[in-house]
Amino acid sequence: MNETLSRIVDSGVVAVLRGVPADQLIGIAEALREGGVTAVEITADTPGVADLIEDVSGSFDDDEVVIGTGTVLDSETARTTLMAGAEFVVSPSLHEDVIETCNRYGAVSAPGVMTPTEAVRGYEAGADFVKVFPAKTVGPAHIGAMKGPLGQIPMMPTGGVGPDNAADFVEAGAFAVGAGGALVDYDAAERGEYEEITEAAREFTRIVEEARADG
Ligand SMILES: O=C(O)C(=O)C[C@H](O)[C@H](O)COP(=O)(O)O
C-alpha cells in the first residue's frame, strides 16, 4: 500500500481544517497529533492555504503528521498545494484532472462521490480512495450497501461525521472517517485550550479503533 495511504489508515480519522487561523494552525495540528489524529487536511478555501501547508509540513517530522489539501476543485490548486508539501488531495466532488495531477506527482487523491457509478469512475481514473460526501445525509447503510459490490474501493465518509456515528460508519466498511466541525473547536483554540482538541481527537480515535476491532 502507498505510504501516505497507510498513514491515513493508521490515523483512522482525517481532521478537516476549514478556515483555520494561521496563528492556531500548528497548535491545533500538535493537539490533534497528541490525541492520535495524525492526518490533517487544510481546505483550499482557507486564505493562504499553500503557505499554511508549507508551514505545517515544515513543523513536523515526515512520520509525525500527514498533510493534505481539501476542497480541491481543479488541478491548479492540486499542483500548487502539492508543491507546498501536501501529500494527499481530497475533493467534495469528482474531478478526473485532479486525480491525474495527483498521480503525475505521486500523491494520493480522493474524489468526493455519492453513488456507485461515481465511486467506480474515480477509482478507474486512478484515485487511491473515495470520500463519500456528504456522509451524514446518506448514513452508514449507504456505505455498507456500496461496499457490497465495490469492496475493493476504500471509502472514507466525510461531512457530518461525529463521535455519535463514526463507529457505525466504520462497522459499515469505512476504512477511515473525515471530520471537521465535530473534531476541531476553534473557540477552544482561541482560548488557548488546546487540550480540549486533544481530548476530542483521543475520543474520536478510540471510537474508530474499537469499531475496527468489532468489525
Ligand atoms: O470540501 C471538502 O473537501 C470537505 O471536506 C467538506 C467538509 O468540510 C467536510 O466534510 C467536513 O465536514 P464536517 O465534519 O461536517 O465539518
The ligand as an SDF file (V2000), in Angstrom:
LIG
                    3D

 16 15  0  0  0  0  0  0  0  0999 V2000
  -14.9270   20.1010    0.8100 O   0  0  0  0  0  0  0  0  0  0  0  0
  -14.3140   19.2310    1.3890 C   0  0  0  0  0  0  0  0  0  0  0  0
  -13.2520   18.7420    0.9280 O   0  0  0  0  0  0  0  0  0  0  0  0
  -14.8220   18.7370    2.6780 C   0  0  0  0  0  0  0  0  0  0  0  0
  -14.0970   18.0120    3.3090 O   0  0  0  0  0  0  0  0  0  0  0  0
  -16.2110   19.1090    3.1170 C   0  0  0  0  0  0  0  0  0  0  0  0
  -16.4140   19.3640    4.5950 C   0  0  0  0  0  0  0  0  0  0  0  0
  -15.7580   20.4930    5.0450 O   0  0  0  0  0  0  0  0  0  0  0  0
  -16.0200   18.2040    5.4270 C   0  0  0  0  0  0  0  0  0  0  0  0
  -16.8290   17.1900    5.0010 O   0  0  0  0  0  0  0  0  0  0  0  0
  -16.1130   18.4350    6.9130 C   0  0  0  0  0  0  0  0  0  0  0  0
  -17.4170   18.4170    7.3110 O   0  0  0  0  0  0  0  0  0  0  0  0
  -17.8520   18.4110    8.8370 P   0  0  0  0  0  0  0  0  0  0  0  0
  -17.1420   17.2760    9.5300 O   0  0  0  0  0  0  0  0  0  0  0  0
  -19.3280   18.2000    8.7700 O   0  0  0  0  0  0  0  0  0  0  0  0
  -17.4550   19.7380    9.4100 O   0  0  0  0  0  0  0  0  0  0  0  0
  1  2  2  0
  2  3  1  0
  2  4  1  0
  4  5  2  0
  4  6  1  0
  6  7  1  0
  7  8  1  0
  7  9  1  0
  9 10  1  0
  9 11  1  0
 11 12  1  0
 12 13  1  0
 13 14  2  0
 13 15  1  0
 13 16  1  0
M  END
$$$$
